[in-house]
Amino acid sequence: MAQSLAAQDEAELWFCSNKLLLNTDKTKRMVFSMRSLPGDSDLVGEAKFLGVTLDPRLQWGLHIDRVAGKATKGIYVLRSLSSCVSVEILRMAYFAICHSHISYAILAWGHSSGVHRLFALQRRAVRVVSRLGYRDDCRDTFVKLEILTVPCLYIFENLLFVKRNSNYVTHGDVHEHNTRHKNNLVPPYWRLRRCQDGPGYWAVKFFNVLPDGLKSLPFKDFKVQIKKILINNSFYTFEEFLRHKF
């Protein structure tokens, strides 16, 4: 308990020194670790930060449960509307009550093991919007409705993440050899495989498969072209994108 109070005092001092206010009623103490830590009555098992549910091991299961619950409610609303509004209205409703929750902060949790649940719910929602049967294939419908699949949403945010951040090193910066991949980015070193689940690893991997002409586009044009590619191909897996011939 003494340690937790000391940590809280240090946090309050830091906030005060930086002319910020700390709302102690909304402040929770959590220790992030890949190992199970001894119990502490002052530690919390989960916390919501800017709409994202965090747990001490950053496994994202709790967050995905909550997003799945919102998406399920959204699908129910879409079904209720499907008999009395047009496909265009249903598409607008989908973006408001399903897509907005599925895409929020996907850069952080989009490579977690439970993301396939949200993709299944997204396909169900798209079938409702396009009035398809429960088991009908809907890949072409994603293209027709211009909706990014969950894997495409994650790829899109990763590619924009790289384009916004210019502090990456290429193979050409490391050596002077004129190799085929000299313009590819060098991914940061991660000692643990678990650490490869974030954008630091996957953003570089996705970006490196793009042609050089696309990589060098200004940000606005890059964003437009990447979104067009992802919509037109409607990738269902990351591997489909990595194998795609641009």
BELPE-V632371 format. One record per run of one state. SS is the DSSP state (H for helix, E for strand, C for the rest). FROM is the first residue (numbers start at 1). TO is the last residue. If there is no record, write none. Layout:
{{SS FROM TO} {SS FROM TO}}
This chain:
{{C 1 1} {H 2 17} {C 18 23} {H 24 26} {C 27 28} {E 29 29} {C 30 42} {E 43 43} {C 44 45} {E 46 49} {C 50 51} {E 52 55} {C 56 60} {H 61 81} {C 82 86} {H 87 103} {C 104 105} {H 106 109} {C 110 114} {H 115 130} {C 131 138} {H 139 145} {C 146 149} {H 150 164} {C 165 169} {E 170 170} {H 171 174} {C 175 184} {E 185 185} {C 186 192} {H 193 197} {C 198 198} {H 199 208} {C 209 211} {H 212 215} {C 216 218} {H 219 233} {C 234 237} {H 238 243} {C 244 246}}
